[in-house]
């Protein structure tokens, strides 16, 4: 399995669709702005380890799943 930070945006997009969540839902949960989440989704910003743990918890996945390459 290939793990890399540049897979995070695609995996968050996929998880939002699968869980029927929006980037606004994620921003609310993380207590950050939608602009901040947008920067993560655009690949302009890589979340810290602490944020990755929060994002993983929000979606009910492991942090590794956020870093895995898609099929």
URDA-V864191 format. One record per backbone hydrogen bond with DSSP energy under -1.0 kcal/mol. CO is the residue of the C=O (numbers start at 1). NH is the residue of the N-H. If there is no record, write none. Layout:
BEGIN
co=CO nh=NH
co=CO nh=NH
END
This chain:
BEGIN
co=2 nh=69
co=4 nh=7
co=5 nh=8
co=7 nh=11
co=8 nh=12
co=9 nh=13
co=10 nh=14
co=11 nh=15
co=12 nh=16
co=13 nh=17
co=14 nh=18
co=15 nh=19
co=16 nh=21
co=22 nh=26
co=23 nh=27
co=24 nh=28
co=25 nh=29
co=26 nh=30
co=27 nh=32
co=33 nh=37
co=34 nh=38
co=35 nh=39
co=36 nh=40
co=37 nh=41
co=38 nh=42
co=39 nh=44
co=39 nh=45
co=40 nh=43
co=48 nh=52
co=49 nh=53
co=50 nh=54
co=51 nh=55
co=52 nh=56
co=53 nh=57
co=54 nh=58
co=55 nh=59
co=56 nh=60
co=56 nh=61
co=64 nh=68
co=67 nh=4
END
